[in-house]
Structures are given as C-alpha cells and as structure tokens.
C-alpha cells in the first residue's frame, strides 16, 4: 500500500502535464480533421465583349396597351452585357410619341440602350420628326437634323450634338457647330459658326 501511495503521489504531480498534453493532441487532431472552408470565389469583372449577335434584324417595343413605341432595324448588331447596350450597323429607328407622331432616325452606326430610349447616331446621322401641334394648337412644321453625330434622349425629348449639324425646319435652314434641342420647351440652341435662312411668314 505504501508503494502504491508513493506511485500515486508521483503520478498526481505529472497529471496536469499529462492532461495538457492530451488536450493539445486532441486540439491538433481536430484542426487536422476539420475540412478547410473554401475561399470565396470572386467574380471576374464583366468585360466589354458581345454576348450575342444579330443579322438583318428587326426589334419592336410595345407599351402595356399594345401600342408600338419603337422599332429598331439594322444590318448587324452586337449586344454588350456589361453596359446592356446594342451596337447597330446601318441603323434605322422608328419611334412614336404618346400622340402617335413618328420620328425616324438613321445612321451608319448606332449605340442604343435596351429600350431604345437613349440613342447615339454616328456617321451620316439623320433624324426626321413629323409635324406637331404646339401647346397653343398651332401646327409646327416637320423638322430634320443631320450631322456626323446626334444624341437622342426620348424621355427628355432632346436631341444634342457636339459636332457640326444641319437643321431644316419647314422652309428654314440652319447650320451650326453644335446643337441642343428640347422639344418640350420648343427651344433650339445653336452654337459656334451659326448660319441660317429664315423665310418670313406672310400675314393672312
């Protein structure tokens, strides 16, 4: 009994060390056995590359009542998902306002958003608007815009260009280095070298 007591006393001295060693080994085993958490996969930034192409196409947009609002046709088109834009070769765009008045836009190339409400015309750009009535009920003549670049924003009803333009309004002719036209306010701002031919109205 005396011998066993001596052995137990000596073991009790080393028991904390032994327990710490067992815990350390257990922790090490758990770390080695636990699967590593997969590192989060970072999505690569979208590149400006087309995700689909169209040839000799026609795309139409309708409102909720089924009324045609836009029709876009072209020889070729490329869609870019990073900007959700469409590049069009030999573009022809027909757009109708709420009164059903037609605006026709053509160009060698066009860059448009998904619903063709923001359009940039590049190369031989031309926009023709049907005659309209102003708020006073007076008939406004047909308008035509020409240039190497025209930017149309349908919702704001604006046509802008930072390049030389040629404007036809009925029998009147204008040319300028830049254009800012607001159809809502009926205001045309021509800047730079502005030239114009005005036809006087004959009083009735």
Sine and cosine of phi, psi and omega as CSV:
sin_phi,cos_phi,sin_psi,cos_psi,sin_omega,cos_omega
0.00,0.00,-0.64,0.77,0.01,-1.00
-0.88,0.48,-0.66,0.75,-0.01,-1.00
-0.90,0.43,-0.67,0.74,0.00,-1.00
-0.91,0.42,-0.61,0.79,0.02,-1.00
-0.91,0.42,-0.62,0.78,0.01,-1.00
-0.91,0.41,-0.68,0.74,0.01,-1.00
-0.89,0.45,-0.68,0.74,0.00,-1.00
-0.90,0.43,-0.64,0.77,0.03,-1.00
-0.89,0.46,-0.65,0.76,0.01,-1.00
-0.93,0.37,-0.62,0.78,0.04,-1.00
-0.91,0.42,-0.60,0.80,-0.01,-1.00
-0.90,0.43,-0.45,0.89,0.05,-1.00
-0.92,0.39,-0.60,0.80,-0.05,-1.00
-1.00,-0.08,-0.08,1.00,-0.06,-1.00
-0.85,0.52,-0.70,0.72,0.03,-1.00
-0.87,0.49,-0.62,0.79,0.01,-1.00
-0.91,0.41,-0.66,0.75,0.00,-1.00
-0.90,0.43,-0.70,0.72,0.01,-1.00
-0.88,0.47,-0.66,0.75,0.03,-1.00
-0.89,0.45,-0.63,0.78,0.03,-1.00
-0.91,0.41,-0.66,0.75,0.03,-1.00
-0.90,0.44,-0.68,0.73,0.03,-1.00
-0.89,0.46,-0.66,0.75,0.00,-1.00
-0.89,0.45,-0.68,0.73,0.02,-1.00
-0.90,0.43,-0.63,0.77,0.02,-1.00
-0.91,0.42,-0.67,0.74,0.03,-1.00
-0.89,0.45,-0.69,0.72,0.02,-1.00
-0.87,0.50,-0.66,0.75,-0.01,-1.00
-0.92,0.40,-0.65,0.76,0.02,-1.00
-0.89,0.45,-0.67,0.74,0.00,-1.00
-0.90,0.45,-0.66,0.75,-0.02,-1.00
-0.94,0.33,-0.52,0.86,-0.07,-1.00
-1.00,0.08,-0.39,0.92,-0.04,-1.00
-0.97,0.24,0.80,-0.60,0.02,-1.00
-0.92,0.40,0.61,-0.79,0.02,-1.00
-0.94,0.33,0.66,-0.75,0.05,-1.00
-0.95,0.32,0.77,-0.64,-0.02,-1.00
-0.89,0.46,0.70,-0.71,0.02,-1.00
-0.92,0.40,0.61,-0.79,0.00,-1.00
-0.88,0.48,0.68,-0.74,-0.01,-1.00
-1.00,0.06,0.88,-0.47,0.00,-1.00
-1.00,0.08,0.79,-0.62,0.03,-1.00
-0.96,0.30,0.73,-0.69,0.02,-1.00
-0.93,0.37,0.64,-0.77,0.02,-1.00
-0.87,0.49,0.62,-0.79,-0.03,-1.00
-0.90,0.44,0.73,-0.69,0.04,-1.00
-1.00,-0.10,0.45,-0.89,-0.02,-1.00
-0.99,0.15,0.97,0.26,0.02,-1.00
-0.75,-0.66,0.65,-0.76,-0.03,-1.00
-0.92,0.40,0.61,-0.79,0.05,-1.00
-0.97,-0.23,-0.24,0.97,0.15,-0.99
-0.40,-0.92,0.32,-0.95,-0.03,-1.00
-0.80,-0.60,0.39,-0.92,0.10,-1.00
-0.68,-0.73,0.53,-0.85,0.04,-1.00
-0.76,-0.65,0.71,-0.71,0.01,-1.00
0.72,0.70,0.89,0.46,-0.16,-0.99
-0.93,-0.38,0.22,-0.98,0.12,-0.99
-0.54,-0.84,0.82,-0.57,-0.01,-1.00
-0.85,-0.53,0.78,-0.63,-0.03,-1.00
-0.90,-0.44,0.59,-0.81,0.04,-1.00
-0.85,-0.52,0.71,-0.70,-0.03,-1.00
-0.85,-0.53,0.46,-0.89,0.09,-1.00
-0.99,0.10,-0.05,-1.00,-0.05,-1.00
-0.90,0.43,-0.42,0.91,0.02,-1.00
-1.00,0.06,0.04,1.00,0.02,-1.00
1.00,0.04,0.15,0.99,0.00,-1.00
-0.99,0.11,0.72,-0.70,0.02,-1.00
-0.92,0.39,0.81,-0.59,0.02,-1.00
-0.94,-0.34,-0.58,0.82,-0.01,-1.00
-0.57,-0.82,0.55,-0.84,0.16,-0.99
-0.66,-0.75,0.83,-0.55,-0.04,-1.00
-0.89,-0.46,0.82,-0.57,0.06,-1.00
-0.78,-0.62,0.38,-0.93,0.00,-1.00
-0.13,-0.99,0.18,-0.98,0.02,-1.00
-0.98,0.21,-0.68,0.74,0.01,-1.00
-0.57,-0.82,0.44,-0.90,0.03,-1.00
-0.51,-0.86,0.53,-0.85,0.03,-1.00
-0.73,-0.68,0.79,-0.62,-0.01,-1.00
-0.98,-0.19,0.73,-0.68,0.00,-1.00
-0.93,-0.38,0.92,-0.39,-0.10,-0.99
-0.94,0.35,-0.46,0.89,-0.05,-1.00
-0.92,0.38,-0.50,0.86,0.03,-1.00
-0.92,-0.40,-0.06,1.00,-0.06,-1.00
0.78,0.63,0.74,0.67,0.01,-1.00
-0.86,-0.52,0.32,-0.95,-0.02,-1.00
-0.83,-0.56,0.84,-0.55,0.11,-0.99
-0.99,-0.10,0.78,-0.63,-0.13,-0.99
-0.81,-0.58,0.69,-0.72,0.13,-0.99
-0.99,-0.16,0.63,-0.77,-0.02,-1.00
0.79,0.61,0.87,0.50,-0.13,-0.99
-0.99,0.14,0.63,-0.78,0.15,-0.99
-0.70,-0.71,0.87,-0.50,-0.05,-1.00
-0.82,-0.57,0.82,-0.57,0.06,-1.00
-0.94,-0.35,0.82,-0.57,-0.07,-1.00
-0.77,-0.64,0.69,-0.72,-0.01,-1.00
-0.91,-0.42,0.71,-0.70,0.08,-1.00
-1.00,0.07,-0.11,-0.99,-0.06,-1.00
-0.91,0.41,-0.44,0.90,0.04,-1.00
-1.00,0.06,0.01,1.00,0.00,-1.00
0.99,0.11,0.14,0.99,0.02,-1.00
-0.97,0.26,0.64,-0.77,-0.13,-0.99
-0.99,-0.14,0.66,-0.75,0.18,-0.98
-0.83,-0.56,0.78,-0.62,-0.01,-1.00
-0.92,-0.40,0.77,-0.63,0.01,-1.00
-0.82,-0.57,0.71,-0.70,0.04,-1.00
-0.70,-0.71,0.43,-0.90,0.04,-1.00
-0.17,-0.99,0.30,-0.95,0.09,-1.00
-0.90,0.44,-0.63,0.78,0.02,-1.00
-0.64,-0.77,0.46,-0.89,0.04,-1.00
-0.60,-0.80,0.54,-0.84,0.11,-0.99
-0.83,-0.56,0.88,-0.48,-0.10,-0.99
-0.74,-0.68,0.45,-0.90,0.10,-1.00
-0.99,0.17,-0.10,-1.00,-0.16,-0.99
-0.88,0.48,-0.63,0.78,-0.06,-1.00
-0.96,-0.28,0.27,0.96,0.07,-1.00
0.85,0.53,0.55,0.84,0.07,-1.00
-0.99,-0.10,-0.20,0.98,0.06,-1.00
-0.74,-0.68,0.95,-0.33,-0.15,-0.99
-0.78,-0.62,0.74,-0.68,0.14,-0.99
-0.93,-0.36,0.85,-0.53,0.00,-1.00
-0.98,-0.20,0.77,-0.64,-0.11,-0.99
-0.77,-0.64,0.85,-0.52,0.04,-1.00
1.00,0.09,0.91,-0.42,-0.02,-1.00
0.77,0.64,0.69,0.72,-0.03,-1.00
-0.95,0.30,0.66,-0.75,-0.02,-1.00
-0.52,-0.86,0.75,-0.66,0.04,-1.00
-0.77,-0.64,0.79,-0.61,0.00,-1.00
-0.83,-0.55,0.82,-0.58,0.01,-1.00
-0.93,-0.36,0.68,-0.73,0.06,-1.00
-0.89,0.45,0.40,-0.92,0.14,-0.99
-0.85,0.53,0.59,-0.81,-0.01,-1.00
-0.71,-0.70,0.21,-0.98,0.08,-1.00
-0.98,-0.18,0.71,-0.70,0.07,-1.00
-0.99,0.16,0.11,-0.99,-0.03,-1.00
-0.83,0.56,-0.41,0.91,0.01,-1.00
-1.00,0.08,0.00,1.00,0.01,-1.00
1.00,0.09,0.17,0.99,0.01,-1.00
-1.00,0.03,0.62,-0.79,-0.03,-1.00
-0.96,0.27,0.81,-0.59,0.08,-1.00
-0.98,-0.18,0.75,-0.67,-0.10,-0.99
-0.92,0.39,0.24,-0.97,0.06,-1.00
-0.88,0.47,0.58,-0.82,0.00,-1.00
-0.84,-0.54,0.60,-0.80,0.02,-1.00
-0.70,-0.71,0.73,-0.68,0.02,-1.00
-0.88,-0.47,0.70,-0.72,0.03,-1.00
-0.71,-0.70,0.52,-0.86,0.04,-1.00
0.15,-0.99,0.02,-1.00,0.05,-1.00
-0.99,0.10,-0.27,0.96,0.03,-1.00
-0.50,-0.87,0.77,-0.64,0.09,-1.00
-0.66,-0.75,0.69,-0.72,0.00,-1.00
-0.89,-0.45,0.88,-0.48,-0.05,-1.00
-0.94,-0.33,0.76,-0.65,0.14,-0.99
-0.87,-0.50,0.96,-0.30,-0.15,-0.99
-0.91,0.41,-0.72,0.69,-0.07,-1.00
-0.88,0.47,-0.63,0.77,0.03,-1.00
-0.99,0.11,-0.18,0.98,-0.02,-1.00
0.82,0.58,0.80,0.61,0.00,-1.00
-0.82,-0.57,0.47,-0.88,0.14,-0.99
-0.74,-0.67,0.82,-0.58,-0.05,-1.00
-0.75,-0.66,0.38,-0.92,0.09,-1.00
-0.35,-0.94,0.65,-0.76,0.09,-1.00
-0.98,-0.19,0.16,0.99,0.02,-1.00
-0.87,-0.49,0.26,-0.96,-0.03,-1.00
-0.81,0.59,0.64,-0.77,-0.05,-1.00
-0.71,-0.70,0.32,-0.95,0.07,-1.00
-0.76,-0.65,0.79,-0.61,-0.09,-1.00
-0.85,-0.52,0.73,-0.68,0.08,-1.00
-0.87,-0.49,0.81,-0.59,0.04,-1.00
-0.76,-0.65,0.99,-0.16,-0.11,-0.99
0.90,0.44,-0.86,-0.51,0.06,-1.00
-1.00,-0.07,0.05,1.00,-0.04,-1.00
-1.00,-0.07,0.54,-0.84,-0.04,-1.00
-0.77,-0.64,0.66,-0.75,0.03,-1.00
-0.63,-0.77,0.48,-0.88,0.15,-0.99
-0.65,-0.76,0.51,-0.86,-0.04,-1.00
-0.33,-0.94,0.18,-0.98,0.02,-1.00
-0.99,0.11,-0.33,0.94,0.04,-1.00
-0.42,-0.91,0.29,-0.96,-0.11,-0.99
-0.63,-0.78,0.63,-0.78,0.16,-0.99
-0.61,-0.79,0.97,-0.25,-0.07,-1.00
-0.90,-0.43,0.78,-0.62,0.04,-1.00
-0.88,-0.48,0.93,-0.36,-0.07,-1.00
-0.96,0.30,-0.49,0.87,0.00,-1.00
-0.92,0.40,-0.72,0.69,-0.01,-1.00
-1.00,0.08,-0.13,0.99,-0.05,-1.00
0.84,0.54,0.67,0.75,-0.04,-1.00
-0.87,-0.50,0.75,-0.66,0.08,-1.00
-0.88,-0.47,0.85,-0.53,0.06,-1.00
-0.95,-0.33,0.89,-0.45,0.05,-1.00
-0.93,-0.37,0.75,-0.66,-0.06,-1.00
-0.78,-0.62,0.28,-0.96,-0.01,-1.00
1.00,0.05,-0.61,-0.79,0.03,-1.00
-0.99,0.17,1.00,-0.10,-0.08,-1.00
-0.99,-0.14,0.77,-0.64,0.10,-1.00
-0.76,-0.65,0.56,-0.83,-0.02,-1.00
-0.44,-0.90,0.42,-0.91,0.09,-1.00
-0.83,-0.56,0.92,-0.40,-0.03,-1.00
-0.96,-0.26,0.70,-0.71,0.05,-1.00
-0.98,-0.22,0.89,-0.46,-0.01,-1.00
-0.92,0.40,0.60,-0.80,0.03,-1.00
-0.99,0.12,0.70,-0.71,0.01,-1.00
-1.00,0.08,0.83,-0.56,-0.01,-1.00
-0.92,0.39,0.68,-0.73,0.00,-1.00
-0.99,-0.11,0.00,0.00,0.00,0.00
